Each structure stands twice: as structure tokens, then as C-alpha cells.
């Protein structure tokens, strides 16, 4: 019997949240602000990997796949480094930095190399411009991953697939002897590494599970009876493809927090989700829920439990990789040959609400509620503007959680307010727009015809409401006797304006003459300036 993990579902499944259309608007915590092509040369490029601004990928060069490298990625075509090109196929490249932001930082690239007739692990120090022979054992070494100066891979020198690793000394560009991380007698495949922790797919229990290793200790991450594969790790977060719901809704993305030892669903939406990648608290993956666009790239912000969509077009987008709020993927939008595309993500959770979220107001003096949480620094400024024709214009001011009064532009109609937040560091927030309809004129209500009815039969009181803007109005009809006392009340609710309506009832009122009073209140709270009146005669 397979061991079971105690799990806690700490995140909601990937159900996309709607952004409010009217008085409240929200910028999701992570949102795409720019998308652009990285390569557009009609040459097949695939398997990208990203670390900071360093990008690697494999590209078809004649009949062989070779590894290319681009630095300073900024949404434009990076320069191709030809030093990584060698005879035979070089595939599945990965890139990492040993000490980002420090003077002694080295950019290291590793890949699976077939120049010697079998699969080896080779590498390159881009900082010193030196090649690295990482593992050339006579058996097969495939699927390398790198984090800092530690490289891991899948190795079959023992007759089945195991996980091996080696360290690189960037000061001397020397590589340690390959050592086993897990050489249990069943297959271990698809490793990934972050810091001192390695994860992989393990078949020792009869199907594919996710296991981990740190400081000489091997531990289970997910032993669910369904298969789990395609693990990826960043920091304390492990994610993978999971088939526990595959029979009903397709493969999903699940995750595990190494600090709390808790498992959680990342996305359980209909359709297959696959090829997850993770960086900081952001997960991206391939998503097949759309029948019209093939594979899309979608994501989830773990810290704020909010989903986002990176790209979804009729052509397929696949193999996403993410680093420092930038995603790169392979894209076939320009034809059958895949190019590389990139998207910049702005990590903001920001909101703007007008008058508490109502959609209508009769007051030009509005009240704004503001909220901003940036992941790149303390929020210090905001720029507010009334949006009329053209782009909004406003002046930066200190960030506050409210602004009252805020004067809407004159004249009845839809009013839109924008806000852009700024932090001490990092890019500004997306500009958020919230709208509210200003309506300062009350409706008109009429009871166009006198009503005569025989006691005990059905009476019908007709009315019509008109309004300059509101599509509905709350209507009440009162019947008064000769003394002015209310003897019958009908609360109609919100009736459509510009349409004739009737209130029907069995009339049990005493024989005599009555007055009908009709009132109306529009969606902004304006009441009619004149009662709708007529007579009711009961015989």
C-alpha cells in the first residue's frame, strides 16, 4: 500500500475572477503589460529557459539542434552567441546565475549534448567565455537542470534512470565528480533543482510520484495514486502536472509548500494543464481549456490566489518559462515554425472604487476608495484623473486610501476615473479605470388613463416611467380615498422605463371615487418631480 501524505488544500482552484465593470475596478496582482517577439526569423526555436535577463533556447541549425544564448532581454531580438554551437544535437538548455547582482556573478548554461554519439551534459560559463564538460560518462545523461552552481540530470549508468549531480566552481570553471542524488533501483526521471533542493519523478511505488532531496535526505512530496510528473521548483514551492482528476476534467497543476509540508491545487480548470514553471510566487503553465486557440499560457499568483492569462491566440503557445516577472514561450502565431515571444508582468494588486461600488450617483462630489499593494516596493504615489476625450491627465500626489470629495466632470452620463500607483522601486502599476453614471434629473411618471371597475372584478392601473438615462425605476402606486387616506399600496419594484405597464388586482374596495398616486425613483436615487395621478372609480 502506497504511503499517503497529509494534505491541506490551501489555494482555490484556478477560477478566473471577473474585474468589476462599473464603479469598482481591480488590477490583478500579476498582469501582462507588454507582449513582444523575441525571435522572428522563421527558424525553429524551442525549449527556452530564462534566468533574470539571460535567455537560452535550442534552434534548428541545418539538420542539427544547437543552443543559443541572449543577454539583456528587453523584448527585442537578443544577440545569438555562437560559442555554444557544436556538431550534433545540443538540446534542452538551462541557464542560471551564481550570485545575481554581485560583482562575482557568473552566468552558467548547461544542456544535453549528442556530439559524441551518446547523450552527455555539457555547459558554458558565459561570464568567462569557457566551456564546461560536466558529465561525459559512457552511459546516457539527459535532461539537465541548474540552480546557481549546482547541476542535476537524469543518468542511466546503473541500468535504470537515476538522478545525479555535480557542482561548478565558477572561479576556476572546474566541475566536481558526478555523484548520485537518488540511485534507488526503480526509475527516477525529470529532475529540477532550486538552491539545495532537488525534486524529480519517482517510480518506486509503481506509478509516477514526486520526491525530493535536501542535505542527504530523500522525502516524498506527492504520492497520490494517480500519476504526477513534470515537476518544477523555485525556493520553497514545488509544482507539477497531476492526473488525479484526469478522467473528469483533464490533468491539473498542483503544488507543495516545503516550509509547511502542505499540498495545494494551483489550477483544476477543465481541460489539460501541463508544463508548469515557477518563480517566486508565480506559476505559469500550458493550458488546453480553450477549444479554439489550442494551447494557451496561463498563470497563478500564489500569494494573492489570483489567476492571470499570459497569452491565448488561435495558434499554439507552449513551453513557458518565467523569471523576474517575465515569461518567455514558444509561439506559432506566425506559421508552423515556432518563434520565441515574451511578456512583461507587472506585479500589482490595486483597486479603485467610486462611491462604495454603486453604479449610479446623483452627486457630482464623489468619494474614492483606493488600495495598492506592489511587490517591488512601498507604494508612495498615485495619479488620479477624470477621463474625458483622449488620454487621462493627472498630477502625482501622495498615496492615500481615500479621496473625498472627488469632483466628477459636469453633465449627466458615464463618468470614468483613472488611477496609476507608483512604488519606491519597480514599474508603475497598470492604469486602473472605474466608471459610474452621474444622473441628476429625476424620472417622470404618468398614469395616462382613468380607471373604472366593478367591485369584485379585476382592475388594471396603467403607468409609464420615462428617464433621461436610467433603464429602470422603482415604482410605487397608492390608492387614496376621498379623505386622502391610503387604502391600497402596490410596490412594483424596478420597472423598465419608456414602456407601458399595468398593475392588475381584484378590486374589493367600497363603491366610490378614489385617487391614484404613482411615484418613481431612478437608479441614482432621484425621485419624480411631479406625481403621476388619475382617478379610480369603483361601481
BELSULJO-V591131 format. One record per residue. N is the residue number from 1. RES is the residue in one letter. PHI is phi in whole degrees, -180 to 180 (none if undefined). OMEGA is omega in whole degrees, 0 to 359 (* if undefined). D_LAST is the distance of its C-alpha to the last C-alpha in Angstrom with 2 decimals. Layout:
n & res & phi & omega & d_last
N & RES & PHI & OMEGA & D_LAST
N & RES & PHI & OMEGA & D_LAST
This chain:
n & res & phi & omega & d_last
1 & X & none & 182 & 86.22
2 & X & -70 & 176 & 85.37
3 & X & -63 & 181 & 84.99
4 & X & -114 & 175 & 81.49
5 & X & -96 & 170 & 80.50
6 & X & -78 & 185 & 77.96
7 & X & -117 & 173 & 75.33
8 & X & -134 & 181 & 72.47
9 & X & -84 & 188 & 69.81
10 & X & -101 & 178 & 69.67
11 & X & -128 & 177 & 68.06
12 & X & -72 & 174 & 64.87
13 & X & -66 & 192 & 65.20
14 & X & -78 & 177 & 65.16
15 & X & -107 & 188 & 61.45
16 & X & -71 & 182 & 61.01
17 & X & -88 & 180 & 58.90
18 & X & -82 & 174 & 56.35
19 & X & -85 & 182 & 56.83
20 & X & -61 & 187 & 53.65
21 & X & -92 & 190 & 52.33
22 & X & -106 & 194 & 50.55
23 & X & -80 & 179 & 51.30
24 & X & -120 & 179 & 54.00
25 & X & -136 & 184 & 57.07
26 & X & -133 & 167 & 60.07
27 & X & -97 & 180 & 63.58
28 & X & -61 & 185 & 64.86
29 & X & -57 & 176 & 67.97
30 & X & -130 & 189 & 70.06
31 & X & -145 & 180 & 69.04
32 & X & -75 & 179 & 70.87
33 & X & -110 & 179 & 71.70
34 & X & -158 & 177 & 74.23
35 & X & -131 & 182 & 75.42
36 & X & -155 & 178 & 78.56
37 & X & -79 & 171 & 81.30
38 & X & -92 & 175 & 84.52
39 & X & -128 & 179 & 86.40
40 & X & -151 & 188 & 85.65
41 & X & -107 & 178 & 88.99
42 & X & 61 & 175 & 88.05
43 & X & -113 & 184 & 90.35
44 & X & -64 & 175 & 89.04
45 & X & -125 & 184 & 88.46
46 & X & -155 & 177 & 87.21
47 & X & 51 & 177 & 87.36
48 & X & -74 & 171 & 86.85
49 & X & -143 & 190 & 87.43
50 & X & -132 & 173 & 86.76
51 & X & -141 & 187 & 88.20
52 & X & 61 & 178 & 87.24
53 & X & -99 & 181 & 88.04
54 & X & -99 & 183 & 90.48
55 & X & -123 & 171 & 89.44
56 & X & -127 & 177 & 91.36
57 & X & -161 & 173 & 90.60
58 & X & -105 & 187 & 92.45
59 & X & -137 & 181 & 92.89
60 & X & -77 & 183 & 94.35
61 & X & -120 & 189 & 97.70
62 & X & 72 & 178 & 99.11
63 & X & -102 & 185 & 99.15
64 & X & -115 & 170 & 99.10
65 & X & -91 & 176 & 96.52
66 & X & -125 & 181 & 97.64
67 & X & -99 & 176 & 96.25
68 & X & -122 & 184 & 95.20
69 & X & -136 & 175 & 94.43
70 & X & -133 & 181 & 92.53
71 & X & -111 & 177 & 92.51
72 & X & 65 & 183 & 90.27
73 & X & -56 & 180 & 87.23
74 & X & -141 & 180 & 84.77
75 & X & 81 & 177 & 82.75
76 & X & -120 & 182 & 85.60
77 & X & -64 & 178 & 88.30
78 & X & -77 & 176 & 90.80
79 & X & -69 & 179 & 94.48
80 & X & -87 & 180 & 95.84
81 & X & -94 & 186 & 98.77
82 & X & -80 & 180 & 101.20
83 & X & -64 & 181 & 103.38
84 & X & -89 & 182 & 101.23
85 & X & -85 & 179 & 102.00
86 & X & -144 & 177 & 104.57
87 & X & -60 & 181 & 105.54
88 & X & 75 & 183 & 103.30
89 & X & -88 & 167 & 99.73
90 & X & -120 & 189 & 98.50
91 & X & -137 & 175 & 94.97
92 & X & 53 & 181 & 92.39
93 & X & -73 & 174 & 93.35
94 & X & -139 & 184 & 92.24
95 & X & -134 & 177 & 92.75
96 & X & -154 & 175 & 92.85
97 & X & -112 & 183 & 94.15
98 & X & -79 & 183 & 96.52
99 & X & -155 & 187 & 95.59
100 & X & -56 & 177 & 92.80
101 & X & 82 & 181 & 93.14
102 & X & -105 & 182 & 96.67
103 & X & -60 & 182 & 99.93
104 & X & -93 & 179 & 101.34
105 & X & -67 & 174 & 98.35
106 & X & -123 & 175 & 99.24
107 & X & -100 & 184 & 97.03
108 & X & -114 & 179 & 97.94
109 & X & -121 & 175 & 96.97
110 & X & -129 & 179 & 97.55
111 & X & -161 & 174 & 97.01
112 & X & -91 & 190 & 98.00
113 & X & -119 & 183 & 101.13
114 & X & -116 & 184 & 102.64
115 & X & -69 & 183 & 105.66
116 & X & -98 & 177 & 108.12
117 & X & 95 & 172 & 106.84
118 & X & -130 & 183 & 104.75
119 & X & -93 & 175 & 101.96
120 & X & -120 & 174 & 103.08
121 & X & -112 & 177 & 101.39
122 & X & -118 & 181 & 102.49
123 & X & -158 & 181 & 101.38
124 & X & -154 & 172 & 101.98
125 & X & -93 & 183 & 102.12
126 & X & -69 & 181 & 100.46
127 & X & -75 & 181 & 101.64
128 & X & -101 & 179 & 105.33
129 & X & 61 & 181 & 105.16
130 & X & -130 & 177 & 106.84
131 & X & -75 & 181 & 106.20
132 & X & -131 & 174 & 105.61
133 & X & -89 & 189 & 106.80
134 & X & -90 & 176 & 104.53
135 & X & -155 & 179 & 105.25
136 & X & -120 & 177 & 107.43
137 & X & -54 & 185 & 108.01
138 & X & -64 & 176 & 108.96
139 & X & -78 & 181 & 105.74
140 & X & -93 & 172 & 102.30
141 & X & -122 & 186 & 100.51
142 & X & -138 & 171 & 96.99
143 & X & 53 & 179 & 93.65
144 & X & -74 & 172 & 94.93
145 & X & -138 & 183 & 92.79
146 & X & -139 & 172 & 93.91
147 & X & -141 & 185 & 92.85
148 & X & 65 & 180 & 95.15
149 & X & -107 & 183 & 98.64
150 & X & -110 & 180 & 97.75
151 & X & -113 & 175 & 97.53
152 & X & -127 & 180 & 96.39
153 & X & -160 & 179 & 96.38
154 & X & -100 & 192 & 96.32
155 & X & -138 & 181 & 99.88
156 & X & -114 & 180 & 101.32
157 & X & -64 & 182 & 104.95
158 & X & -100 & 178 & 104.66
159 & X & 93 & 172 & 103.51
160 & X & -141 & 183 & 99.80
161 & X & -80 & 176 & 97.51
162 & X & -124 & 176 & 97.90
163 & X & -109 & 178 & 96.85
164 & X & -119 & 178 & 99.68
165 & X & -151 & 176 & 99.87
166 & X & -154 & 178 & 102.23
167 & X & -110 & 178 & 102.27
168 & X & -111 & 173 & 103.33
169 & X & -93 & 185 & 105.37
170 & X & -67 & 180 & 104.22
171 & X & -68 & 182 & 107.15
172 & X & -121 & 184 & 109.62
173 & X & 54 & 174 & 107.41
174 & X & -108 & 185 & 108.79
175 & X & -119 & 179 & 106.87
176 & X & -71 & 175 & 107.33
177 & X & -66 & 179 & 108.25
178 & X & -64 & 180 & 105.25
179 & X & -127 & 180 & 104.19
180 & X & -73 & 172 & 101.83
181 & X & -96 & 173 & 98.48
182 & X & -149 & 179 & 97.46
183 & X & -122 & 174 & 99.86
184 & X & -59 & 193 & 98.33
185 & X & -69 & 175 & 99.26
186 & X & -92 & 182 & 95.90
187 & X & -76 & 168 & 94.54
188 & X & -122 & 188 & 93.21
189 & X & -139 & 173 & 91.76
190 & X & 53 & 181 & 89.61
191 & X & -76 & 166 & 90.70
192 & X & -146 & 187 & 89.26
193 & X & -145 & 172 & 90.52
194 & X & -146 & 184 & 89.35
195 & X & 60 & 181 & 91.75
196 & X & -97 & 187 & 93.55
197 & X & -109 & 177 & 91.01
198 & X & -116 & 174 & 91.25
199 & X & -127 & 180 & 88.61
200 & X & -163 & 172 & 88.92
201 & X & -92 & 186 & 87.72
202 & X & -125 & 184 & 89.58
203 & X & -108 & 185 & 90.01
204 & X & -67 & 181 & 91.86
205 & X & -101 & 173 & 88.97
206 & X & 100 & 173 & 88.57
207 & X & -141 & 184 & 85.91
208 & X & -86 & 176 & 85.30
209 & X & -125 & 178 & 84.63
210 & X & -110 & 178 & 84.88
211 & X & -122 & 180 & 87.81
212 & X & -138 & 182 & 89.20
213 & X & -147 & 172 & 92.46
214 & X & -155 & 175 & 93.45
215 & X & 52 & 177 & 96.71
216 & X & 82 & 184 & 98.26
217 & X & -114 & 176 & 95.24
218 & X & -100 & 185 & 93.24
219 & X & -144 & 178 & 89.70
220 & X & -80 & 174 & 86.67
221 & X & -110 & 175 & 83.61
222 & X & -147 & 180 & 81.46
223 & X & -118 & 179 & 82.45
224 & X & -56 & 185 & 79.16
225 & X & -63 & 175 & 79.72
226 & X & -75 & 180 & 78.48
227 & X & -82 & 172 & 80.73
228 & X & -128 & 179 & 80.80
229 & X & -151 & 180 & 82.78
230 & X & 55 & 181 & 83.08
231 & X & -72 & 173 & 83.45
232 & X & -143 & 183 & 83.56
233 & X & -137 & 170 & 84.25
234 & X & -147 & 182 & 84.04
235 & X & 61 & 181 & 84.85
236 & X & -100 & 183 & 83.22
237 & X & -112 & 174 & 80.66
238 & X & -114 & 175 & 81.35
239 & X & -130 & 181 & 79.01
240 & X & -161 & 170 & 79.35
241 & X & -85 & 188 & 77.73
242 & X & -134 & 185 & 76.35
243 & X & -104 & 185 & 75.49
244 & X & -64 & 178 & 73.81
245 & X & -110 & 188 & 70.43
246 & X & -62 & 183 & 71.96
247 & X & -67 & 183 & 70.72
248 & X & -107 & 186 & 67.05
249 & X & -137 & 181 & 66.89
250 & X & 93 & 179 & 70.42
251 & X & -69 & 183 & 73.09
252 & X & -120 & 172 & 72.07
253 & X & -110 & 176 & 73.72
254 & X & -118 & 181 & 74.57
255 & X & -144 & 182 & 76.46
256 & X & -148 & 178 & 78.51
257 & X & -97 & 183 & 79.20
258 & X & -68 & 180 & 82.88
259 & X & -74 & 184 & 82.46
260 & X & -104 & 183 & 79.84
261 & X & 57 & 181 & 80.76
262 & X & -120 & 176 & 77.15
263 & X & -96 & 180 & 75.87
264 & X & -154 & 173 & 72.60
265 & X & -79 & 174 & 70.74
266 & X & -94 & 178 & 70.85
267 & X & -149 & 177 & 68.82
268 & X & -122 & 179 & 67.34
269 & X & -69 & 177 & 65.14
270 & X & -59 & 183 & 64.98
271 & X & 87 & 182 & 68.01
272 & X & -78 & 167 & 71.63
273 & X & -115 & 187 & 72.79
274 & X & -154 & 175 & 76.55
275 & X & 51 & 180 & 79.51
276 & X & -72 & 171 & 78.36
277 & X & -135 & 185 & 80.15
278 & X & -137 & 173 & 79.77
279 & X & -150 & 185 & 80.79
280 & X & 53 & 180 & 80.01
281 & X & -111 & 182 & 76.41
282 & X & -116 & 177 & 75.36
283 & X & -120 & 173 & 75.39
284 & X & -127 & 183 & 75.18
285 & X & -161 & 169 & 75.35
286 & X & -85 & 184 & 74.82
287 & X & -131 & 183 & 71.33
288 & X & -110 & 183 & 70.39
289 & X & -69 & 182 & 66.63
290 & X & -89 & 181 & 65.89
291 & X & -75 & 185 & 66.40
292 & X & -96 & 187 & 66.62
293 & X & -112 & 182 & 69.09
294 & X & 68 & 180 & 71.69
295 & X & -80 & 172 & 73.14
296 & X & -109 & 171 & 71.66
297 & X & -114 & 179 & 73.01
298 & X & -125 & 183 & 70.68
299 & X & -149 & 180 & 71.28
300 & X & -147 & 176 & 70.20
301 & X & -93 & 185 & 70.77
302 & X & -69 & 185 & 71.83
303 & X & -70 & 182 & 71.64
304 & X & -112 & 176 & 68.00
305 & X & 54 & 181 & 66.94
306 & X & -128 & 178 & 65.61
307 & X & -85 & 174 & 66.25
308 & X & -151 & 179 & 67.15
309 & X & -111 & 181 & 67.96
310 & X & -83 & 182 & 71.27
311 & X & -159 & 175 & 71.16
312 & X & -153 & 183 & 69.41
313 & X & -129 & 180 & 70.25
314 & X & -55 & 176 & 70.51
315 & X & -81 & 186 & 74.24
316 & X & -83 & 170 & 75.55
317 & X & -121 & 187 & 76.37
318 & X & -149 & 175 & 78.49
319 & X & 54 & 180 & 81.16
320 & X & -71 & 171 & 79.66
321 & X & -134 & 186 & 81.86
322 & X & -138 & 175 & 80.85
323 & X & -160 & 175 & 82.74
324 & X & 51 & 176 & 81.79
325 & X & 62 & 172 & 78.26
326 & X & -132 & 179 & 79.52
327 & X & -116 & 173 & 78.94
328 & X & -125 & 180 & 81.14
329 & X & -150 & 173 & 80.52
330 & X & -90 & 192 & 81.65
331 & X & -143 & 180 & 79.37
332 & X & -111 & 183 & 79.34
333 & X & -67 & 183 & 76.85
334 & X & -102 & 179 & 79.58
335 & X & 140 & 184 & 80.92
336 & X & -72 & 180 & 82.51
337 & X & -91 & 185 & 85.08
338 & X & -77 & 168 & 83.81
339 & X & -107 & 175 & 84.05
340 & X & -103 & 176 & 83.53
341 & X & -127 & 181 & 80.50
342 & X & -136 & 174 & 79.64
343 & X & -133 & 174 & 76.60
344 & X & -95 & 179 & 76.61
345 & X & -106 & 176 & 74.29
346 & X & -104 & 187 & 73.07
347 & X & -86 & 181 & 72.69
348 & X & -131 & 165 & 69.75
349 & X & -117 & 189 & 66.71
350 & X & -140 & 182 & 64.63
351 & X & -140 & 174 & 61.04
352 & X & -144 & 180 & 58.89
353 & X & -129 & 178 & 55.36
354 & X & -106 & 176 & 53.10
355 & X & 49 & 174 & 50.66
356 & X & 73 & 177 & 50.95
357 & X & 103 & 177 & 50.12
358 & X & -70 & 183 & 46.65
359 & X & -92 & 184 & 46.08
360 & X & -133 & 175 & 44.15
361 & X & -148 & 173 & 44.80
362 & X & -110 & 185 & 43.69
363 & X & -115 & 179 & 46.99
364 & X & -67 & 180 & 50.09
365 & X & -87 & 185 & 52.25
366 & X & -94 & 175 & 52.53
367 & X & -121 & 182 & 54.35
368 & X & -107 & 169 & 56.77
369 & X & -109 & 187 & 58.08
370 & X & -129 & 177 & 61.43
371 & X & -148 & 177 & 63.65
372 & X & -146 & 175 & 66.90
373 & X & -135 & 179 & 69.49
374 & X & -104 & 178 & 72.49
375 & X & -91 & 183 & 75.23
376 & X & -112 & 178 & 77.84
377 & X & 151 & 180 & 77.85
378 & X & -71 & 179 & 75.98
379 & X & -75 & 185 & 73.02
380 & X & -122 & 186 & 73.85
381 & X & -136 & 171 & 71.89
382 & X & -145 & 177 & 68.62
383 & X & -125 & 181 & 67.68
384 & X & -103 & 178 & 64.04
385 & X & -158 & 165 & 62.56
386 & X & -82 & 184 & 59.36
387 & X & -96 & 174 & 59.52
388 & X & -109 & 176 & 58.68
389 & X & -73 & 178 & 60.45
390 & X & 81 & 184 & 63.72
391 & X & -77 & 178 & 65.33
392 & X & -68 & 178 & 64.35
393 & X & -126 & 179 & 66.72
394 & X & -152 & 180 & 67.19
395 & X & -114 & 177 & 69.92
396 & X & -61 & 177 & 71.27
397 & X & -146 & 180 & 70.50
398 & X & -59 & 181 & 71.13
399 & X & -74 & 174 & 69.04
400 & X & -132 & 181 & 66.29
401 & X & -82 & 178 & 63.51
402 & X & -150 & 178 & 60.85
403 & X & -147 & 182 & 60.34
404 & X & -152 & 358 & 57.84
405 & X & -83 & 169 & 56.75
406 & X & -116 & 188 & 57.17
407 & X & -88 & 175 & 55.89
408 & X & -71 & 178 & 54.14
409 & X & -68 & 186 & 54.68
410 & X & -72 & 176 & 52.37
411 & X & 93 & 179 & 49.35
412 & X & -67 & 178 & 46.44
413 & X & 138 & 181 & 47.28
414 & X & -71 & 179 & 49.37
415 & X & -117 & 182 & 52.19
416 & X & -123 & 178 & 55.23
417 & X & -118 & 178 & 57.83
418 & X & -121 & 173 & 61.19
419 & X & -144 & 172 & 63.80
420 & X & -127 & 181 & 67.34
421 & X & -99 & 178 & 69.28
422 & X & -136 & 179 & 73.06
423 & X & -113 & 179 & 75.48
424 & X & -62 & 178 & 79.03
425 & X & -139 & 178 & 80.31
426 & X & 91 & 182 & 79.03
427 & X & -73 & 176 & 76.68
428 & X & -68 & 179 & 73.45
429 & X & -70 & 167 & 70.17
430 & X & -60 & 174 & 68.06
431 & X & -74 & 184 & 65.72
432 & X & -106 & 181 & 62.28
433 & X & -118 & 173 & 59.11
434 & X & -127 & 185 & 55.71
435 & X & -127 & 176 & 52.62
436 & X & -148 & 180 & 49.39
437 & X & -98 & 176 & 46.69
438 & X & -90 & 181 & 46.34
439 & X & -137 & 184 & 42.88
440 & X & -105 & 182 & 42.44
441 & X & -113 & 180 & 39.30
442 & X & -77 & 179 & 35.77
443 & X & -80 & 173 & 33.07
444 & X & -116 & 179 & 30.31
445 & X & -127 & 181 & 26.72
446 & X & -132 & 169 & 23.91
447 & X & -111 & 196 & 20.20
448 & X & -71 & 186 & 20.53
449 & X & -135 & 171 & 17.05
450 & X & -68 & 184 & 13.68
451 & X & -118 & 172 & 10.97
452 & X & -122 & 185 & 7.53
453 & X & -144 & 174 & 6.25
454 & X & -85 & 181 & 4.70
455 & X & -54 & 180 & 5.89
456 & X & 92 & 177 & 9.56
457 & X & -110 & 184 & 10.21
458 & X & -84 & 176 & 12.30
459 & X & -106 & 179 & 11.55
460 & X & -134 & 177 & 14.62
461 & X & -98 & 180 & 15.75
462 & X & -93 & 178 & 18.91
463 & X & -152 & 177 & 21.92
464 & X & -142 & 177 & 25.58
465 & X & -111 & 173 & 28.56
466 & X & -123 & 181 & 31.85
467 & X & -151 & 183 & 35.14
468 & X & -72 & 183 & 38.69
469 & X & -135 & 192 & 40.22
470 & X & -70 & 178 & 38.14
471 & X & -80 & 180 & 36.91
472 & X & -142 & 176 & 34.28
473 & X & -148 & 175 & 32.28
474 & X & -79 & 186 & 30.55
475 & X & -120 & 171 & 26.83
476 & X & -131 & 179 & 24.41
477 & X & -123 & 180 & 20.69
478 & X & -121 & 175 & 19.09
479 & X & -110 & 183 & 15.61
480 & X & -113 & 176 & 16.07
481 & X & -83 & 183 & 14.20
482 & X & -65 & 178 & 15.03
483 & X & -86 & 182 & 18.36
484 & X & 83 & 179 & 19.33
485 & X & -88 & 179 & 19.35
486 & X & -77 & 182 & 19.00
487 & X & -114 & 179 & 16.50
488 & X & -155 & 180 & 16.85
489 & X & -132 & 174 & 19.97
490 & X & -122 & 174 & 21.06
491 & X & -99 & 188 & 24.83
492 & X & -80 & 188 & 25.47
493 & X & 92 & 184 & 29.26
494 & X & -91 & 181 & 31.47
495 & X & -99 & 179 & 29.73
496 & X & -64 & 178 & 31.84
497 & X & -84 & 178 & 31.99
498 & X & 75 & 183 & 31.68
499 & X & -130 & 177 & 29.27
500 & X & -78 & 180 & 25.55
501 & X & -125 & 174 & 23.73
502 & X & -134 & 169 & 20.31
503 & X & -107 & 182 & 18.94
504 & X & -109 & 179 & 16.91
505 & X & -158 & 173 & 15.26
506 & X & -81 & 189 & 13.22
507 & X & -86 & 176 & 10.18
508 & X & -111 & 179 & 10.56
509 & X & -69 & 176 & 9.54
510 & X & -60 & 177 & 8.32
511 & X & -60 & 180 & 5.16
512 & X & 156 & 181 & 6.71
513 & X & -108 & 183 & 8.85
514 & X & -135 & 176 & 11.34
515 & X & -113 & 177 & 14.59
516 & X & -102 & 174 & 16.13
517 & X & -115 & 178 & 19.92
518 & X & -119 & 178 & 22.19
519 & X & -123 & 180 & 25.89
520 & X & -145 & 175 & 28.85
521 & X & -129 & 183 & 32.44
522 & X & -80 & 186 & 35.09
523 & X & -66 & 178 & 38.01
524 & X & -88 & 181 & 40.25
525 & X & 94 & 177 & 37.93
526 & X & -76 & 176 & 36.82
527 & X & -98 & 177 & 33.32
528 & X & -62 & 179 & 31.26
529 & X & -85 & 182 & 32.20
530 & X & -145 & 179 & 28.73
531 & X & -62 & 166 & 25.32
532 & X & -87 & 186 & 23.05
533 & X & -130 & 169 & 19.85
534 & X & -169 & 185 & 16.62
535 & X & -115 & 173 & 13.00
536 & X & -125 & 179 & 9.95
537 & X & -112 & 179 & 6.52
538 & X & -109 & 180 & 3.83
539 & X & -105 & * & 0.00
